[in-house]
Amino acid sequence: MRSVARAAEVLEALSKSDGGVSVTDLAAACGLSKSAAFATLYTLRQYGLVADDGEGMNRRYRLGMALARLGSRAQDQLSLRDVARPALVELTRQTGMNSRLAVPDEGQAVVVDQVSNGERIQVDLRMGTRELPHCTGLGKALLAEMADEEVTALVGRVGLPYRTGHTITDLPVLLAHLKTVRELGYAVDDEEDADGIFCIGSALRDHTGACVGAISITSLKRDLPAWRYQELGRQVRATAEQISGELGA
């Protein structure tokens, strides 16, 4: 186990270097002797996990291309729904509210998974539902990941349809609202899509930093105080960050 941990530390240290690392510098960074560092590098090099350039004192070590192959296979084996599901179950347990997972499709959020809170009175949520981008928690969370120019272009195509008296139907107001969403890390739909219902969403990112989806919680409003929205927003954001971390973000 110690050898495995040492190899992982060496690979992590190499990942932080742009032009390669000498044995001496690597040993210092990992708290190893030069002989231990060299032995680890030699073994990793045999498997293509480490590569080297130069000779003698000028030899520098870097990550090997075998890691690219393994990384690609890891991504192929990764399912967003499988990764997110346990976190959604826990989020519902913590909040007592329905949680959902959506992916972006042509400017809208398409729900691909959900966890019910088990209450007898349920908000009408369906798999495959398309969430409007400007007035739902999932939609606004995804919209906030886009540049203002992209948002403007999308609104030009789909408009800002009126849903309730709380719906944002003015583009400048929406753009200002999305700025706040980006700062907070979560979006709140406070009866903007349906009267009496609120939703809080947060975006998910993969190992490239790209937005690949969003999660949300949804429930009946029930006169929740403002501080409770903030508390729930932080919980949704933390769960989104956890899932994103598991995706390699």
C-alpha positions in Angstrom: 0.0 0.0 0.0 2.9 2.3 0.8 4.3 1.8 -2.7 1.0 2.5 -4.3 0.6 5.7 -2.3 4.1 6.8 -3.2 3.4 6.2 -6.9 0.2 8.3 -6.7 2.1 11.1 -5.0 4.8 11.0 -7.7 2.1 11.1 -10.5 0.4 14.0 -8.8 3.6 15.9 -8.5 4.4 15.4 -12.2 1.0 16.6 -13.1 1.8 20.0 -11.6 4.9 20.5 -13.8 4.8 22.0 -17.3 8.3 21.1 -18.6 9.2 18.0 -16.6 10.9 17.5 -13.3 14.3 16.3 -12.2 14.7 13.4 -9.8 16.1 15.7 -7.1 13.1 18.2 -7.4 10.6 15.3 -7.5 12.1 13.7 -4.4 11.9 17.0 -2.5 8.3 17.6 -3.6 7.2 14.2 -2.4 9.4 14.0 0.7 11.3 11.0 -0.7 14.9 10.0 -0.9 16.4 10.3 -4.4 16.8 6.6 -4.6 13.2 6.0 -3.7 12.0 8.6 -6.2 14.1 7.1 -8.9 12.9 3.6 -8.2 9.3 4.7 -8.3 9.9 6.6 -11.6 11.6 3.6 -13.1 8.7 1.3 -12.3 6.1 3.8 -13.6 8.1 4.3 -16.8 8.0 0.5 -17.5 4.2 0.8 -17.7 4.2 4.0 -19.8 2.8 6.0 -16.9 5.9 8.2 -16.8 8.1 9.3 -19.7 11.5 11.0 -19.6 13.6 13.3 -21.8 17.3 14.2 -21.7 20.4 12.5 -20.3 22.3 12.5 -17.0 21.7 15.6 -14.9 19.5 17.1 -17.6 17.0 14.2 -17.5 13.5 15.4 -16.8 10.4 13.2 -16.1 6.8 13.9 -17.1 3.5 12.0 -17.3 3.4 9.2 -19.8 0.8 8.8 -22.6 -0.5 5.6 -21.0 -2.4 7.9 -18.6 -4.2 9.5 -21.6 -5.4 6.1 -22.7 -6.5 5.2 -19.2 -8.2 8.6 -18.7 -10.1 8.2 -22.0 -11.3 4.7 -20.9 -12.3 6.2 -17.5 -14.5 8.8 -19.3 -16.0 6.1 -21.5 -17.0 4.1 -18.4 -18.5 7.1 -16.7 -22.2 7.6 -16.6 -23.5 10.9 -15.4 -26.7 9.3 -14.1 -24.8 6.6 -12.2 -22.4 9.2 -10.6 -25.2 11.6 -9.7 -27.7 9.1 -8.3 -26.3 8.5 -4.9 -25.8 12.2 -4.3 -29.4 12.9 -5.4 -30.6 10.3 -2.9 -28.6 11.9 -0.1 -29.8 15.4 -1.1 -33.4 14.3 -0.9 -32.7 12.7 2.4 -31.1 15.9 3.7 -33.7 18.4 2.4 -36.9 16.3 2.3 -37.5 17.5 -1.2 -37.6 15.9 -4.7 -34.3 16.1 -6.5 -33.6 15.9 -10.2 -30.8 15.6 -12.7 -31.0 17.2 -16.2 -28.8 17.6 -19.2 -28.7 20.4 -21.7 -30.4 19.9 -25.1 -31.0 22.7 -27.6 -31.1 25.4 -24.9 -33.4 23.5 -22.6 -32.9 21.2 -19.6 -34.1 17.7 -20.1 -34.7 15.7 -16.9 -33.0 12.3 -17.0 -33.3 11.2 -13.4 -35.2 12.1 -10.3 -35.5 11.0 -6.6 -38.9 11.4 -4.9 -39.3 12.5 -1.3 -42.0 9.9 -0.9 -44.7 12.4 0.3 -48.3 11.7 -0.6 -48.8 15.1 -2.2 -46.3 15.3 -5.1 -45.3 18.0 -7.4 -46.0 16.9 -11.0 -42.5 15.9 -12.2 -41.9 13.6 -15.2 -38.8 12.0 -16.7 -37.9 13.5 -20.1 -39.5 16.8 -19.2 -38.0 19.9 -20.9 -37.5 22.7 -18.5 -37.7 26.3 -19.8 -34.3 28.0 -19.6 -35.4 31.4 -18.2 -37.9 30.4 -15.4 -36.8 27.1 -13.8 -34.0 26.2 -11.4 -32.5 23.7 -13.8 -32.9 25.9 -16.8 -31.4 29.0 -15.2 -28.5 27.0 -13.7 -27.6 25.8 -17.2 -28.3 29.3 -18.7 -25.8 30.9 -16.3 -23.1 28.7 -17.7 -23.4 30.5 -21.0 -22.0 33.8 -22.1 -24.4 36.7 -22.3 -24.1 36.7 -26.1 -25.1 33.0 -26.2 -28.0 33.7 -23.8 -29.2 36.6 -26.0 -29.0 34.4 -29.1 -31.0 31.6 -27.4 -33.7 34.0 -26.1 -33.9 35.3 -29.7 -34.9 31.8 -30.8 -37.1 30.6 -27.9 -38.3 33.8 -26.4 -39.2 34.5 -22.7 -42.7 33.1 -22.4 -44.8 34.2 -19.5 -45.7 31.5 -17.0 -46.6 33.3 -13.8 -46.6 36.8 -12.4 -43.0 36.1 -11.2 -41.6 35.1 -14.6 -38.7 37.1 -15.9 -39.8 38.3 -19.4 -37.3 41.1 -20.0 -33.8 40.2 -21.4 -31.8 42.8 -19.5 -33.4 41.7 -16.3 -32.6 38.1 -17.1 -29.0 38.9 -17.8 -28.6 40.8 -14.5 -30.3 37.9 -12.7 -27.9 35.3 -14.3 -24.9 37.4 -13.0 -26.3 36.8 -9.5 -26.7 33.1 -10.2 -23.1 32.9 -11.3 -21.9 34.6 -8.1 -24.1 32.4 -5.8 -23.4 29.1 -7.7 -27.1 28.2 -7.7 -30.3 29.4 -9.3 -33.7 29.9 -7.6 -37.1 29.5 -9.3 -39.4 31.2 -6.9 -42.8 30.5 -8.4 -41.5 31.6 -11.8 -42.6 28.5 -13.7 -45.7 27.5 -11.6 -47.5 29.1 -8.8 -46.8 27.7 -5.3 -43.7 25.8 -6.4 -40.0 26.6 -6.0 -36.9 25.0 -7.4 -33.2 25.5 -6.7 -30.7 24.3 -9.3 -26.9 24.2 -9.7 -24.7 23.3 -12.7 -22.4 20.2 -13.1 -19.0 20.3 -14.7 -16.8 17.6 -16.1 -13.0 17.2 -16.1 -12.7 19.8 -18.9 -14.6 22.3 -16.9 -17.5 22.2 -19.4 -21.1 22.2 -18.1 -22.6 18.7 -18.6 -25.9 19.1 -16.7 -27.5 20.4 -13.6 -29.3 19.1 -10.4 -32.1 20.6 -8.5 -34.5 20.3 -5.6 -38.2 21.0 -6.0 -41.1 21.3 -3.6 -44.2 23.2 -2.6 -43.3 26.7 -1.4 -45.1 26.6 2.0 -44.1 30.1 3.0 -40.4 29.3 3.3 -38.4 32.2 4.8 -35.6 33.8 2.7 -32.8 32.4 4.8 -34.1 28.9 4.1 -33.7 29.4 0.4 -30.1 30.4 1.0 -29.5 27.4 3.2 -31.0 25.0 0.6 -29.1 26.8 -2.2 -25.8 26.1 -0.4 -26.8 22.4 0.0 -27.6 22.0 -3.7 -24.4 23.8 -4.7 -22.3 21.6 -2.4 -23.9 18.5 -3.9 -23.3 19.8 -7.5 -19.6 20.4 -6.5 -19.4 16.9 -5.1 -20.8 15.3 -8.3 -18.6 17.6 -10.5 -15.5 16.4 -8.5 -16.4 12.8 -9.2 -16.6 13.7 -12.9 -13.1 15.0 -12.7 -13.7 18.8 -12.4 
